[in-house]
Amino acid sequence: MGVADARFAVVVVNDPIATREIVALVRRLAPRVKILARTRYVRDLDALETAGADVVVAEELEGTVSMVSEVLRLSGVSEGGVARFARELREEGYEALRAPVGLALDPWLAELLVALEPDWVDVPPSFVRDASLAELEVRAQTGATVLCVERFGVKHSNPEPGFAVRAGDRLLTLGTPAALDRLRALLARA
């Protein structure tokens, strides 16, 4: 089949033993080829990696990733945060989902689940006065945190509470989608 000349090989057989044997055969015939394998169950992950698979997708875990991603979306986590969660979970080999039942939630997974997505918020032209972050009570009023203010292409990182915000500024903020909506509303009426 010319596997030695391939850039990658994808193994999607429904028989776990055949999948493992095919992966091992491809690895022997083409040591440099990237091998992607699909399995139904988590219990087959390690055996496929040992046989030579570079990437193993477990349907059982992918279903869980999809369900948790939907829960995160329904909970208001931004699309960027959901995508980062799924990508990092896959990159670390589903370890957080493979832990024995009864153990505490993996700190890495807990951090991802509560992670907030940074986003830029524009100060509208209708913002006619200079007002400091403290005067606006950004954190207290909205729950968002301003990480950086960009003005005329110059970035002011970690602005002090007395930093004056002006129309046309861009604020790099951290918060839930609802907090960022509250910040936009605050800036629109100030």
Backbone as JSON Lines, residues from 0, in Angstrom:
{"i":0,"aa":"M","n":[0.82,-1.21,0.0],"ca":[0.0,0.0,0.0],"c":[0.86,1.26,0.0]}
{"i":1,"aa":"G","n":[2.16,1.13,0.02],"ca":[3.02,2.3,-0.02],"c":[3.13,3.04,1.3]}
{"i":2,"aa":"V","n":[2.92,2.35,2.41],"ca":[2.94,3.01,3.71],"c":[4.29,3.64,4.02]}
{"i":3,"aa":"A","n":[5.36,3.09,3.48],"ca":[6.69,3.65,3.75],"c":[6.85,5.04,3.17]}
{"i":4,"aa":"D","n":[6.04,5.38,2.16],"ca":[6.11,6.7,1.54],"c":[5.04,7.66,2.06]}
{"i":5,"aa":"A","n":[4.19,7.18,2.93],"ca":[3.09,8.0,3.43],"c":[3.58,9.02,4.45]}
{"i":6,"aa":"R","n":[2.85,10.13,4.58],"ca":[3.14,11.11,5.64],"c":[2.54,10.66,6.96]}
{"i":7,"aa":"F","n":[1.36,10.01,6.87],"ca":[0.71,9.49,8.07],"c":[-0.18,8.33,7.68]}
{"i":8,"aa":"A","n":[-0.54,7.53,8.69],"ca":[-1.45,6.4,8.5],"c":[-2.54,6.5,9.55]}
{"i":9,"aa":"V","n":[-3.78,6.28,9.12],"ca":[-4.92,6.33,10.03],"c":[-5.52,4.93,10.11]}
{"i":10,"aa":"V","n":[-5.62,4.41,11.34],"ca":[-6.13,3.07,11.55],"c":[-7.47,3.19,12.28]}
{"i":11,"aa":"V","n":[-8.55,2.8,11.58],"ca":[-9.9,2.92,12.15],"c":[-10.67,1.6,11.95]}
{"i":12,"aa":"V","n":[-10.16,0.57,12.58],"ca":[-10.76,-0.75,12.5],"c":[-11.53,-0.99,13.8]}
{"i":13,"aa":"N","n":[-12.68,-1.63,13.73],"ca":[-13.49,-1.84,14.93],"c":[-13.04,-3.01,15.8]}
{"i":14,"aa":"D","n":[-12.03,-3.73,15.39],"ca":[-11.51,-4.85,16.14],"c":[-10.25,-4.39,16.88]}
{"i":15,"aa":"P","n":[-10.27,-4.38,18.23],"ca":[-9.12,-3.88,18.99],"c":[-7.82,-4.66,18.74]}
{"i":16,"aa":"I","n":[-7.91,-5.97,18.59],"ca":[-6.7,-6.76,18.34],"c":[-6.14,-6.45,16.96]}
{"i":17,"aa":"A","n":[-7.01,-6.38,15.97],"ca":[-6.57,-6.06,14.61],"c":[-5.98,-4.65,14.56]}
{"i":18,"aa":"T","n":[-6.57,-3.73,15.27],"ca":[-6.06,-2.36,15.31],"c":[-4.63,-2.35,15.84]}
{"i":19,"aa":"R","n":[-4.43,-3.03,16.94],"ca":[-3.09,-3.09,17.56],"c":[-2.09,-3.74,16.6]}
{"i":20,"aa":"E","n":[-2.48,-4.82,15.93],"ca":[-1.58,-5.5,15.01],"c":[-1.25,-4.63,13.79]}
{"i":21,"aa":"I","n":[-2.23,-3.91,13.28],"ca":[-1.99,-3.02,12.14],"c":[-1.04,-1.9,12.54]}
{"i":22,"aa":"V","n":[-1.26,-1.32,13.7],"ca":[-0.38,-0.25,14.18],"c":[1.05,-0.77,14.29]}
{"i":23,"aa":"A","n":[1.23,-1.94,14.87],"ca":[2.57,-2.51,15.03],"c":[3.22,-2.78,13.67]}
{"i":24,"aa":"L","n":[2.44,-3.28,12.72],"ca":[2.95,-3.57,11.38],"c":[3.37,-2.28,10.66]}
{"i":25,"aa":"V","n":[2.52,-1.26,10.74],"ca":[2.86,0.02,10.1],"c":[4.14,0.59,10.73]}
{"i":26,"aa":"R","n":[4.25,0.49,12.04],"ca":[5.44,1.02,12.73],"c":[6.69,0.29,12.25]}
{"i":27,"aa":"R","n":[6.62,-1.03,12.07],"ca":[7.78,-1.79,11.6],"c":[8.13,-1.43,10.15]}
{"i":28,"aa":"L","n":[7.12,-1.28,9.3],"ca":[7.35,-1.0,7.89],"c":[7.76,0.45,7.63]}
{"i":29,"aa":"A","n":[7.28,1.35,8.47],"ca":[7.53,2.78,8.23],"c":[7.77,3.49,9.56]}
{"i":30,"aa":"P","n":[8.97,3.39,10.1],"ca":[9.26,3.94,11.44],"c":[9.01,5.45,11.58]}
{"i":31,"aa":"R","n":[9.06,6.2,10.47],"ca":[8.92,7.66,10.56],"c":[7.49,8.15,10.32]}
{"i":32,"aa":"V","n":[6.62,7.28,9.88],"ca":[5.24,7.67,9.58],"c":[4.48,7.95,10.87]}
{"i":33,"aa":"K","n":[3.72,9.04,10.88],"ca":[2.84,9.33,12.02],"c":[1.64,8.41,11.93]}
{"i":34,"aa":"I","n":[1.33,7.75,13.05],"ca":[0.21,6.8,13.07],"c":[-0.88,7.34,14.0]}
{"i":35,"aa":"L","n":[-2.07,7.47,13.45],"ca":[-3.25,7.86,14.21],"c":[-4.16,6.65,14.3]}
{"i":36,"aa":"A","n":[-4.59,6.3,15.48],"ca":[-5.45,5.12,15.65],"c":[-6.69,5.5,16.45]}
{"i":37,"aa":"R","n":[-7.78,4.85,16.1],"ca":[-9.03,5.04,16.84],"c":[-9.33,3.76,17.59]}
{"i":38,"aa":"T","n":[-9.8,3.93,18.81],"ca":[-10.25,2.8,19.6],"c":[-11.57,3.16,20.26]}
{"i":39,"aa":"R","n":[-12.3,2.17,20.6],"ca":[-13.59,2.42,21.26],"c":[-13.39,2.7,22.75]}
{"i":40,"aa":"Y","n":[-12.45,1.98,23.37],"ca":[-12.35,2.01,24.82],"c":[-11.0,2.54,25.33]}
{"i":41,"aa":"V","n":[-11.07,3.15,26.49],"ca":[-9.9,3.69,27.16],"c":[-8.87,2.6,27.44]}
{"i":42,"aa":"R","n":[-9.34,1.42,27.77],"ca":[-8.42,0.34,28.14],"c":[-7.43,-0.01,27.03]}
{"i":43,"aa":"D","n":[-7.73,0.4,25.78],"ca":[-6.84,0.09,24.65],"c":[-5.8,1.18,24.38]}
{"i":44,"aa":"L","n":[-5.89,2.31,25.04],"ca":[-4.98,3.42,24.76],"c":[-3.51,3.03,24.93]}
{"i":45,"aa":"D","n":[-3.16,2.52,26.08],"ca":[-1.75,2.21,26.36],"c":[-1.2,1.16,25.41]}
{"i":46,"aa":"A","n":[-2.0,0.14,25.1],"ca":[-1.53,-0.92,24.2],"c":[-1.26,-0.37,22.81]}
{"i":47,"aa":"L","n":[-2.09,0.53,22.34],"ca":[-1.88,1.12,21.01],"c":[-0.66,2.04,21.0]}
{"i":48,"aa":"E","n":[-0.46,2.77,22.07],"ca":[0.73,3.61,22.15],"c":[1.99,2.75,22.2]}
{"i":49,"aa":"T","n":[1.94,1.66,22.94],"ca":[3.07,0.73,23.01],"c":[3.34,0.11,21.64]}
{"i":50,"aa":"A","n":[2.28,-0.17,20.89],"ca":[2.44,-0.78,19.56],"c":[3.02,0.21,18.55]}
{"i":51,"aa":"G","n":[2.98,1.52,18.88],"ca":[3.6,2.49,17.99],"c":[2.73,3.63,17.52]}
{"i":52,"aa":"A","n":[1.49,3.73,17.99],"ca":[0.62,4.83,17.57],"c":[1.12,6.15,18.16]}
{"i":53,"aa":"D","n":[1.13,7.19,17.32],"ca":[1.52,8.52,17.8],"c":[0.34,9.23,18.46]}
{"i":54,"aa":"V","n":[-0.84,9.03,17.9],"ca":[-2.06,9.64,18.43],"c":[-3.12,8.56,18.51]}
{"i":55,"aa":"V","n":[-3.78,8.46,19.67],"ca":[-4.86,7.51,19.83],"c":[-6.1,8.28,20.27]}
{"i":56,"aa":"V","n":[-7.18,8.1,19.53],"ca":[-8.44,8.73,19.87],"c":[-9.35,7.65,20.44]}
{"i":57,"aa":"A","n":[-9.79,7.86,21.66],"ca":[-10.69,6.9,22.3],"c":[-12.11,7.45,22.24]}
{"i":58,"aa":"E","n":[-12.98,6.75,21.55],"ca":[-14.36,7.21,21.41],"c":[-15.01,7.45,22.76]}
{"i":59,"aa":"E","n":[-14.73,6.57,23.69],"ca":[-15.3,6.67,25.03],"c":[-14.94,8.02,25.67]}
{"i":60,"aa":"L","n":[-13.69,8.44,25.51],"ca":[-13.26,9.7,26.11],"c":[-13.69,10.89,25.28]}
{"i":61,"aa":"E","n":[-13.71,10.75,23.97],"ca":[-14.15,11.85,23.13],"c":[-15.61,12.2,23.42]}
{"i":62,"aa":"G","n":[-16.41,11.19,23.7],"ca":[-17.8,11.46,24.1],"c":[-17.85,12.28,25.37]}
{"i":63,"aa":"T","n":[-16.97,11.97,26.31],"ca":[-16.91,12.73,27.56],"c":[-16.43,14.16,27.31]}
{"i":64,"aa":"V","n":[-15.42,14.31,26.46],"ca":[-14.92,15.64,26.12],"c":[-16.05,16.47,25.5]}
{"i":65,"aa":"S","n":[-16.82,15.87,24.61],"ca":[-17.94,16.58,23.98],"c":[-18.98,16.98,25.01]}
{"i":66,"aa":"M","n":[-19.32,16.08,25.91],"ca":[-20.32,16.4,26.93],"c":[-19.85,17.52,27.85]}
{"i":67,"aa":"V","n":[-18.61,17.42,28.33],"ca":[-18.09,18.46,29.22],"c":[-18.01,19.79,28.47]}
{"i":68,"aa":"S","n":[-17.62,19.77,27.2],"ca":[-17.57,21.0,26.4],"c":[-18.94,21.65,26.32]}
{"i":69,"aa":"E","n":[-19.97,20.85,26.12],"ca":[-21.33,21.41,26.06],"c":[-21.75,21.99,27.41]}
{"i":70,"aa":"V","n":[-21.4,21.33,28.49],"ca":[-21.71,21.85,29.82],"c":[-21.01,23.19,30.04]}
{"i":71,"aa":"L","n":[-19.75,23.28,29.61],"ca":[-19.01,24.53,29.74],"c":[-19.69,25.64,28.94]}
{"i":72,"aa":"R","n":[-20.11,25.34,27.71],"ca":[-20.81,26.34,26.89],"c":[-22.08,26.81,27.59]}
{"i":73,"aa":"L","n":[-22.87,25.86,28.09],"ca":[-24.12,26.21,28.77],"c":[-23.87,27.01,30.05]}
{"i":74,"aa":"S","n":[-22.66,26.85,30.61],"ca":[-22.3,27.57,31.84],"c":[-21.72,28.95,31.55]}
{"i":75,"aa":"G","n":[-21.64,29.31,30.27],"ca":[-21.17,30.65,29.92],"c":[-19.7,30.76,29.63]}
{"i":76,"aa":"V","n":[-18.98,29.64,29.56],"ca":[-17.55,29.71,29.21],"c":[-17.44,30.05,27.73]}
{"i":77,"aa":"S","n":[-16.53,30.93,27.4],"ca":[-16.37,31.37,26.01],"c":[-15.95,30.21,25.11]}
{"i":78,"aa":"E","n":[-16.2,30.37,23.8],"ca":[-15.79,29.35,22.84],"c":[-14.29,29.1,22.89]}
{"i":79,"aa":"G","n":[-13.52,30.19,23.08],"ca":[-12.07,30.03,23.18],"c":[-11.68,29.18,24.38]}
{"i":80,"aa":"G","n":[-12.35,29.39,25.5],"ca":[-12.08,28.6,26.7],"c":[-12.46,27.14,26.52]}
{"i":81,"aa":"V","n":[-13.6,26.89,25.87],"ca":[-14.03,25.52,25.61],"c":[-13.04,24.83,24.68]}
{"i":82,"aa":"A","n":[-12.63,25.52,23.63],"ca":[-11.68,24.93,22.67],"c":[-10.35,24.63,23.35]}
{"i":83,"aa":"R","n":[-9.9,25.56,24.21],"ca":[-8.63,25.34,24.93],"c":[-8.74,24.13,25.85]}
{"i":84,"aa":"F","n":[-9.87,24.01,26.55],"ca":[-10.1,22.87,27.42],"c":[-9.98,21.56,26.65]}
{"i":85,"aa":"A","n":[-10.7,21.46,25.53],"ca":[-10.7,20.22,24.74],"c":[-9.31,19.94,24.17]}
{"i":86,"aa":"R","n":[-8.65,20.97,23.64],"ca":[-7.32,20.78,23.04],"c":[-6.32,20.3,24.09]}
{"i":87,"aa":"E","n":[-6.3,20.96,25.24],"ca":[-5.32,20.59,26.27],"c":[-5.62,19.23,26.87]}
{"i":88,"aa":"L","n":[-6.9,18.89,26.99],"ca":[-7.25,17.58,27.51],"c":[-6.75,16.49,26.57]}
{"i":89,"aa":"R","n":[-6.92,16.71,25.28],"ca":[-6.43,15.73,24.3],"c":[-4.9,15.68,24.3]}
{"i":90,"aa":"E","n":[-4.26,16.85,24.34],"ca":[-2.79,16.9,24.29],"c":[-2.15,16.18,25.47]}
{"i":91,"aa":"E","n":[-2.8,16.19,26.61],"ca":[-2.21,15.53,27.77],"c":[-2.68,14.08,27.9]}
{"i":92,"aa":"G","n":[-3.26,13.55,26.8],"ca":[-3.6,12.13,26.74],"c":[-4.79,11.73,27.59]}
{"i":93,"aa":"Y","n":[-5.71,12.65,27.81],"ca":[-6.95,12.38,28.58],"c":[-6.67,12.0,30.03]}
{"i":94,"aa":"E","n":[-5.46,12.28,30.52],"ca":[-5.09,11.82,31.87],"c":[-6.1,12.22,32.93]}
{"i":95,"aa":"A","n":[-6.64,13.43,32.84],"ca":[-7.6,13.88,33.86],"c":[-8.86,13.02,33.85]}
{"i":96,"aa":"L","n":[-9.21,12.46,32.71],"ca":[-10.4,11.62,32.61],"c":[-10.11,10.15,32.9]}
{"i":97,"aa":"R","n":[-8.84,9.78,32.91],"ca":[-8.45,8.38,33.1],"c":[-8.16,8.06,34.56]}
{"i":98,"aa":"A","n":[-8.21,9.06,35.44],"ca":[-7.9,8.83,36.85],"c":[-8.94,7.89,37.47]}
{"i":99,"aa":"P","n":[-8.52,7.1,38.46],"ca":[-9.47,6.19,39.11],"c":[-10.62,6.97,39.75]}
{"i":100,"aa":"V","n":[-11.79,6.37,39.72],"ca":[-12.98,6.99,40.32],"c":[-12.74,7.16,41.81]}
{"i":101,"aa":"G","n":[-13.21,8.27,42.35],"ca":[-13.08,8.52,43.78],"c":[-11.94,9.45,44.12]}
{"i":102,"aa":"L","n":[-11.03,9.7,43.17],"ca":[-9.96,10.64,43.44],"c":[-10.48,12.05,43.28]}
{"i":103,"aa":"A","n":[-9.82,13.0,43.92],"ca":[-10.21,14.4,43.78],"c":[-10.0,14.85,42.34]}
{"i":104,"aa":"L","n":[-10.7,15.89,41.95],"ca":[-10.56,16.43,40.61],"c":[-9.13,16.88,40.38]}
{"i":105,"aa":"D","n":[-8.57,16.45,39.28],"ca":[-7.21,16.82,38.9],"c":[-7.08,18.34,38.92]}
{"i":106,"aa":"P","n":[-6.06,18.91,39.6],"ca":[-5.91,20.36,39.66],"c":[-5.82,21.0,38.28]}
{"i":107,"aa":"W","n":[-5.19,20.32,37.32],"ca":[-5.09,20.84,35.96],"c":[-6.48,21.01,35.37]}
{"i":108,"aa":"L","n":[-7.34,19.99,35.52],"ca":[-8.69,20.06,34.98],"c":[-9.5,21.13,35.7]}
{"i":109,"aa":"A","n":[-9.36,21.21,37.01],"ca":[-10.08,22.22,37.78],"c":[-9.7,23.63,37.31]}
{"i":110,"aa":"E","n":[-8.41,23.84,37.06],"ca":[-7.94,25.14,36.59],"c":[-8.56,25.47,35.23]}
{"i":111,"aa":"L","n":[-8.6,24.49,34.34],"ca":[-9.19,24.73,33.02],"c":[-10.68,25.03,33.11]}
{"i":112,"aa":"L","n":[-11.37,24.34,34.01],"ca":[-12.81,24.52,34.11],"c":[-13.19,25.9,34.62]}
{"i":113,"aa":"V","n":[-12.33,26.5,35.44],"ca":[-12.64,27.83,35.96],"c":[-11.9,28.93,35.22]}
{"i":114,"aa":"A","n":[-11.08,28.55,34.25],"ca":[-10.31,29.55,33.51],"c":[-11.23,30.51,32.8]}
{"i":115,"aa":"L","n":[-10.85,31.76,32.82],"ca":[-11.61,32.8,32.15],"c":[-10.86,33.19,30.89]}
{"i":116,"aa":"E","n":[-11.59,33.58,29.91],"ca":[-11.0,33.89,28.62],"c":[-10.69,35.38,28.52]}
{"i":117,"aa":"P","n":[-9.44,35.76,28.19],"ca":[-9.14,37.17,27.97],"c":[-9.78,37.65,26.67]}
{"i":118,"aa":"D","n":[-10.2,38.89,26.65],"ca":[-10.82,39.44,25.44],"c":[-10.6,40.95,25.44]}
{"i":119,"aa":"W","n":[-10.56,41.52,24.24],"ca":[-10.41,42.96,24.09],"c":[-11.78,43.61,24.12]}
{"i":120,"aa":"V","n":[-11.89,44.69,24.88],"ca":[-13.12,45.49,24.94],"c":[-12.76,46.9,24.51]}
{"i":121,"aa":"D","n":[-13.48,47.42,23.51],"ca":[-13.22,48.77,23.01],"c":[-13.99,49.79,23.84]}
{"i":122,"aa":"V","n":[-13.31,50.89,24.18],"ca":[-13.98,52.0,24.84],"c":[-14.66,52.8,23.73]}
{"i":123,"aa":"P","n":[-15.99,52.95,23.78],"ca":[-16.71,53.55,22.65],"c":[-16.43,55.05,22.5]}
{"i":124,"aa":"P","n":[-16.65,55.58,21.3],"ca":[-16.47,57.03,21.07],"c":[-17.39,57.88,21.95]}
{"i":125,"aa":"S","n":[-18.5,57.3,22.39],"ca":[-19.44,58.04,23.25],"c":[-18.89,58.26,24.65]}
{"i":126,"aa":"F","n":[-17.78,57.62,24.98],"ca":[-17.14,57.77,26.28],"c":[-16.43,59.12,26.26]}
{"i":127,"aa":"V","n":[-17.08,60.19,26.76],"ca":[-16.6,61.56,26.54],"c":[-15.66,62.09,27.61]}
{"i":128,"aa":"R","n":[-15.47,61.38,28.68],"ca":[-14.6,61.9,29.73],"c":[-13.49,60.91,30.03]}
{"i":129,"aa":"D","n":[-12.42,61.41,30.62],"ca":[-11.39,60.53,31.13],"c":[-11.85,60.09,32.52]}
{"i":130,"aa":"A","n":[-11.82,58.82,32.77],"ca":[-12.18,58.3,34.09],"c":[-11.21,57.19,34.44]}
{"i":131,"aa":"S","n":[-10.76,57.17,35.66],"ca":[-9.82,56.14,36.07],"c":[-10.55,54.82,36.28]}
{"i":132,"aa":"L","n":[-9.76,53.76,36.24],"ca":[-10.34,52.44,36.51],"c":[-10.97,52.4,37.9]}
{"i":133,"aa":"A","n":[-10.35,53.1,38.85],"ca":[-10.89,53.14,40.21],"c":[-12.21,53.9,40.24]}
{"i":134,"aa":"E","n":[-12.28,55.04,39.53],"ca":[-13.53,55.81,39.49],"c":[-14.66,55.0,38.86]}
{"i":135,"aa":"L","n":[-14.33,54.26,37.84],"ca":[-15.34,53.43,37.17],"c":[-15.72,52.2,37.99]}
{"i":136,"aa":"E","n":[-14.88,51.86,38.98],"ca":[-15.08,50.67,39.81],"c":[-15.3,49.44,38.92]}
{"i":137,"aa":"V","n":[-14.39,49.27,37.96],"ca":[-14.54,48.22,36.96],"c":[-14.76,46.86,37.59]}
{"i":138,"aa":"R","n":[-13.88,46.5,38.51],"ca":[-13.99,45.18,39.12],"c":[-15.26,45.01,39.94]}
{"i":139,"aa":"A","n":[-15.56,46.0,40.77],"ca":[-16.73,45.91,41.63],"c":[-18.03,45.94,40.84]}
{"i":140,"aa":"Q","n":[-18.07,46.76,39.79],"ca":[-19.29,46.93,39.01],"c":[-19.53,45.81,38.0]}
{"i":141,"aa":"T","n":[-18.43,45.2,37.5],"ca":[-18.6,44.26,36.39],"c":[-18.07,42.85,36.68]}
{"i":142,"aa":"G","n":[-17.09,42.73,37.56],"ca":[-16.45,41.44,37.8],"c":[-15.3,41.17,36.84]}
{"i":143,"aa":"A","n":[-15.05,42.08,35.91],"ca":[-13.96,41.93,34.94],"c":[-12.68,42.56,35.49]}
{"i":144,"aa":"T","n":[-11.56,42.06,35.03],"ca":[-10.26,42.6,35.4],"c":[-9.58,43.14,34.15]}
{"i":145,"aa":"V","n":[-9.05,44.37,34.25],"ca":[-8.34,44.97,33.12],"c":[-6.87,44.62,33.25]}
{"i":146,"aa":"L","n":[-6.37,43.89,32.25],"ca":[-4.98,43.44,32.26],"c":[-4.04,44.41,31.55]}
{"i":147,"aa":"C","n":[-4.59,45.12,30.56],"ca":[-3.77,45.98,29.72],"c":[-4.68,47.0,29.05]}
{"i":148,"aa":"V","n":[-4.15,48.2,28.83],"ca":[-4.86,49.23,28.07],"c":[-4.0,49.56,26.86]}
{"i":149,"aa":"E","n":[-4.61,49.49,25.68],"ca":[-3.9,49.85,24.46],"c":[-4.44,51.19,23.98]}
{"i":150,"aa":"R","n":[-3.52,52.14,23.81],"ca":[-3.89,53.49,23.36],"c":[-2.94,53.88,22.24]}
{"i":151,"aa":"F","n":[-3.48,54.15,21.06],"ca":[-2.68,54.53,19.89],"c":[-1.56,53.53,19.63]}
{"i":152,"aa":"G","n":[-1.86,52.24,19.8],"ca":[-0.88,51.21,19.51],"c":[0.11,50.93,20.63]}
{"i":153,"aa":"V","n":[0.08,51.72,21.7],"ca":[0.99,51.53,22.83],"c":[0.24,50.78,23.93]}
{"i":154,"aa":"K","n":[0.85,49.69,24.4],"ca":[0.21,48.88,25.43],"c":[0.72,49.27,26.81]}
{"i":155,"aa":"H","n":[-0.23,49.46,27.72],"ca":[0.07,49.79,29.11],"c":[-0.38,48.59,29.95]}
{"i":156,"aa":"S","n":[0.58,47.71,30.27],"ca":[0.25,46.48,31.0],"c":[0.04,46.77,32.48]}
{"i":157,"aa":"N","n":[-0.82,45.96,33.08],"ca":[-1.13,46.07,34.52],"c":[-1.37,47.51,34.94]}
{"i":158,"aa":"P","n":[-2.35,48.17,34.35],"ca":[-2.59,49.57,34.69],"c":[-2.97,49.74,36.16]}
{"i":159,"aa":"E","n":[-2.45,50.81,36.74],"ca":[-2.77,51.16,38.13],"c":[-4.24,51.57,38.22]}
{"i":160,"aa":"P","n":[-4.84,51.51,39.41],"ca":[-6.24,51.92,39.56],"c":[-6.49,53.36,39.11]}
{"i":161,"aa":"G","n":[-5.46,54.22,39.2],"ca":[-5.63,55.61,38.8],"c":[-5.48,55.85,37.3]}
{"i":162,"aa":"F","n":[-5.2,54.8,36.52],"ca":[-5.03,54.95,35.08],"c":[-6.33,55.46,34.46]}
{"i":163,"aa":"A","n":[-6.25,56.57,33.7],"ca":[-7.43,57.17,33.1],"c":[-7.76,56.5,31.77]}
{"i":164,"aa":"V","n":[-8.98,56.05,31.63],"ca":[-9.47,55.41,30.41],"c":[-10.07,56.49,29.52]}
{"i":165,"aa":"R","n":[-9.82,56.38,28.19],"ca":[-10.32,57.37,27.24],"c":[-11.04,56.68,26.08]}
{"i":166,"aa":"A","n":[-11.89,57.44,25.41],"ca":[-12.56,56.94,24.21],"c":[-11.49,56.48,23.22]}
{"i":167,"aa":"G","n":[-11.73,55.35,22.57],"ca":[-10.77,54.82,21.6],"c":[-9.78,53.84,22.19]}
{"i":168,"aa":"D","n":[-9.67,53.78,23.52],"ca":[-8.78,52.8,24.15],"c":[-9.33,51.4,23.92]}
{"i":169,"aa":"R","n":[-8.43,50.43,23.95],"ca":[-8.82,49.02,23.94],"c":[-8.35,48.42,25.26]}
{"i":170,"aa":"L","n":[-9.24,47.72,25.93],"ca":[-8.92,47.13,27.22],"c":[-8.82,45.61,27.08]}
{"i":171,"aa":"L","n":[-7.67,45.06,27.4],"ca":[-7.54,43.61,27.46],"c":[-8.06,43.2,28.82]}
{"i":172,"aa":"T","n":[-9.15,42.44,28.83],"ca":[-9.82,42.13,30.08],"c":[-9.9,40.62,30.28]}
{"i":173,"aa":"L","n":[-10.14,40.25,31.51],"ca":[-10.31,38.86,31.88],"c":[-11.62,38.77,32.64]}
{"i":174,"aa":"G","n":[-12.49,37.89,32.2],"ca":[-13.77,37.74,32.89],"c":[-14.68,36.79,32.14]}
{"i":175,"aa":"T","n":[-15.78,36.48,32.76],"ca":[-16.78,35.65,32.11],"c":[-17.43,36.47,31.01]}
{"i":176,"aa":"P","n":[-18.11,35.82,30.08],"ca":[-18.82,36.59,29.05],"c":[-19.8,37.6,29.65]}
{"i":177,"aa":"A","n":[-20.48,37.23,30.73],"ca":[-21.42,38.15,31.38],"c":[-20.69,39.35,31.97]}
{"i":178,"aa":"A","n":[-19.52,39.13,32.57],"ca":[-18.74,40.23,33.14],"c":[-18.29,41.2,32.04]}
{"i":179,"aa":"L","n":[-17.87,40.64,30.9],"ca":[-17.44,41.51,29.79],"c":[-18.61,42.28,29.21]}
{"i":180,"aa":"D","n":[-19.79,41.68,29.18],"ca":[-20.99,42.41,28.74],"c":[-21.3,43.56,29.7]}
{"i":181,"aa":"R","n":[-21.15,43.3,31.01],"ca":[-21.38,44.37,31.99],"c":[-20.37,45.5,31.82]}
{"i":182,"aa":"L","n":[-19.1,45.15,31.51],"ca":[-18.09,46.17,31.28],"c":[-18.44,47.02,30.06]}
{"i":183,"aa":"R","n":[-18.85,46.38,28.98],"ca":[-19.24,47.13,27.78],"c":[-20.4,48.08,28.09]}
{"i":184,"aa":"A","n":[-21.36,47.61,28.86],"ca":[-22.5,48.46,29.24],"c":[-22.05,49.62,30.12]}
{"i":185,"aa":"L","n":[-21.15,49.36,31.05],"ca":[-20.62,50.42,31.92],"c":[-19.91,51.49,31.09]}
{"i":186,"aa":"L","n":[-19.09,51.08,30.14],"ca":[-18.37,52.03,29.31],"c":[-19.32,52.81,28.39]}
{"i":187,"aa":"A","n":[-20.38,52.18,27.96],"ca":[-21.35,52.82,27.07],"c":[-22.15,53.93,27.77]}
{"i":188,"aa":"R","n":[-22.36,53.76,29.07],"ca":[-23.16,54.78,29.79],"c":[-22.31,55.78,30.55]}
{"i":189,"aa":"A","n":[-21.0,55.58,30.6],"ca":[-20.13,56.51,31.35],"c":[-19.83,57.76,30.53]}
